[in-house]
Amino acid sequence: MYKKDFLFSAVKELENRGKTFKVTHRILEVPKDIYLKVLAGYEEPFSERGAQYFTEEYLKWRGDAGGVVGMVRFDKNEDSIVLDAAVRYKIEPRGQPS
């Protein structure tokens, strides 16, 4: 078994020059039946990927095509699904800290 120190020593962290991103959280409360209708035929609707797909489709419907959906946490209630989605947007670097 490899030690983590050895494995991580091979990782190079690159500088992010000129690209600035803003991350927002979208919290959506979705009726469970609507969630399942949108994901009809989806193999694992209650997986993170299923929740990402739902969020992507919702944002398209809202006309918000500029963000990239990252991790989505979800909680299942009896009648609804609550999604907490991290959405990353590229923004102008002017005036941002370097």
N, C-alpha and C positions, 0 to 999 in steps of 0.2 A: 504494500500500500504506500502511495506517495504522500509525503507531507504537504500540507497546504502551502507552506512557505515556499517550497520548491516550485509548485505549480503556479502560484501567483507571481513569482519573480519573472515569469516569461510574459506577463501581461504588460502592454504599453498603453498608458492613458494618453490619448491624443488631445491636443489643444483645440478648442472649438473657436476658430477665428471667424469673425464676421457674421456668425449665425446666432440669432437670439430667439429663444422660444419662451412662450408664456404657457403655463399649465393651469388649466381650470378644472374644477370638479363640477360635473353635471349630476345632480341627484334627481332621479326620475322615480315616481311612484306609478306603477303600471298595474292595471287590473290583470289578474292572473290569466283570465280567459283571452284577453287581448294579446298578452305576451305569447301565449301558446299558439294563437292564430298566426301571428307574425312569423313564428318559428315552426310552423307546420311542416313536417317532413324533415326537420333538422334532427340529426341523429341524437345529439345530447343537448337539448334546449337549456338545461340548468348547469351547463359548463361555463367557464369563463369565456370561451370562444363564442358560445351562444349569446351570452350577455353582451359581448362586444358587437356581434352582428346586429342585435336588436338596437343597440345604441347608435351604430353607424346608420342604420336605416331610418331611425328617428331623426338624426341630425340632417340627413338628406331631405327628409320630409319638411323639416323646418327651414331648409335653404341654407344650411350651415355646412358647406362642403370643404371649408378651409382647415378643419382640424383633423388630427390623427388620434384615433381612440386607442388608448393604452389599456392599462389594467382596469378591470371592472369588478367591483365587489358587489355581491348581491345578497339580499336577505329575502327569504320566502316567508310571507305571512299566510294566513288562511285564504284571504281573498286577493292579495296583491303581491307584487314583486317590487322591492326597492333596489334600484341600481345606483351605485356611486361610481361614476366613470371619470377617469383622468383623461382629459383631452388636451393635446399639445398643439399650439398654434405658432407658426413662424411669424415674428414681428420685426419691424425695422430696428436695426441696432442703434440708430441715433439716440443719444440721450440715455442709453442704458449703461450701467456700470460695466467696466471691462475687467 
